[in-house]
Amino acid sequence: MSSVSARTVLAVSVVVLALVGSLVGVAVPGGNPAPADPAAAPPDDGDVDAVHADGVTGDGVDVAVLDPTGFDTDDDAYADAAVAARTFGSGPTIGPNAGDVHGTRSARQVAAVAPNASLHLAGFDGETGYGRAMAWAVRQGVDVVVVPAAFHGKPGTGDSVVENVTSRAVARGVVVVAAAGNTARGTYRATYDRVRNGALVVDGSVRNYLRGDDRVVRAWLSWTNARPGASYALELYRVTETGPRLVARSVPYEADSEPNARLNVRVEPGTHFLVVRGPDRPTGATVRVTSATNGLQHVTVRGSLVAPATAEGVVAVGAWNPVQGRLAAYSSSGPTLAGRQGVDVVATARADDGFRGSSVAAARAGGVAALVRAARPNATPAAVGSYLEATARDVGVEGVDARTGGGLLRPERAVAAALADARNGTRAPESTTARAVDAGDRSDGSPIPAAAATLANGLVLLGYAGVRTTQARL
């Protein structure tokens, strides 16, 4: 078959990372729902109570939460803490009685960890809306930005608009904490070098079967421009008695800045598979398929991290299952295509209200970052990331790794290290106290490198600065 028409720029779709039934029926990626939680499953990072008892509750710290679904500004968990709210785009709803949406649930988690922090709530719609929301947060002078959402249609090279906007915020001194993603079982990445009749060959076949039985299939295809002008598409087929039947093909959406494709289609019960279409000859491009609704037969767990967690300088947070005492199977993984570790820490990914996923983990870690900033107000983003990572409990593969980073977040130790350094006048971000706190938990006691260096330039987000927004009534 011939290749897809040249230079087809296809859309990124912002998809909420929470794995809760109330949000368009999103389930654990892979189509294999996790068993129900016990009635009382305490979070592994429950030592936050000890931090509060010591008087560190986030006083004087401003935290922005950016989410595509909006926020209920009257929610009892944080209404008194919300000092500002804006919406950027036509999608999100912000205001009284907006509902138990994903953004509301994320803000609850931040408030539970840092109850005295001031909250700035920003709903956004799409890539441009995200840039405006981030610029607004920077102009508000916030200390921490929490992003519990994902742009799945990004290759993760660090060069996309979403990633650049995020890294620029970090360069201006803002700690950005983002969800790693929930697509470890729904991501496949490969080089477009094995081709059969204009289709990518996956382990001897062009087919990559879907796991699970979701009635809606959402999948993205992104690629790098190894050969300028080449473009690719994703096709969904259903297996029938007379042979494979084409169900849907990805469609162009030119509002995005990077080439990618999206499928969003209702399907009949049955067996389905995906095919990556492109040029008839190898191009050397890196292509990535991501499904938020289904697992894939062929997966690439490493490198399944999603933007903006792939941006340089971000604290990327994976999902920890406190019931099973291990990393959640769906938790996305580094490294990034740019060669960075990717995941920095993992945190509890289940809340008492049934909210679960790496969104929960990012919101809780964002709250801890606020506590660290309260303990040491002048700590740089790299220093805050270092406190979180270096004091974490090593889990999974021994040492720092691309799936769990430094390990399971331990708020009490992170805040204690920041307080000790503040008293001792230790220079950040090379926090010797932070490393010493965790030395007994490492097999070799070796120091952990600080978070990746942020962009050196201090460019203001002028591209998004002057846009008209709507302020919600608080």
Secondary structure, 3 states (H helix, E strand, C coil): CCCCCCCCCCCCCEEECCCCCCCCCCCCCCCCCCCCCCCCCCCCCCCHHHHHHCCCCCCCCEEEEEECCEEECCCCCCCCCEEEEEEECCCCEEECCCCCCHHHHHHHHHHHHCCCCEEEEEEECHHHHHHHHHHHHHHCCCCEEEECEEECCCCCCCCCHHHHHHHHHHHCCCEEEEECCCCCCCEEEEECCCEECCEECECCECCEEEECCCCEEEEEEEECCCCCCCCCEEEEEEEECCEEEEEEECECCCCCCCCEEEEEEECCCCCEEEEEECCCCCCCCEEEEEECCCEECCCCCCCCCCECCCCCCCEEEEEEECCCCEECCCCCCCCCCCCCCCCCEEEECECCCCCECHHHHHHHHHHHHHHHHHHCCCCCHHHHHHHHHHCCECCCCCCCECCCECCECCHHHHHHHHHHHHHHCCCCCCCHHHHHHHHHHCCCCCCCCCCCCCCCCCCCCHHHCCCCCEECCC
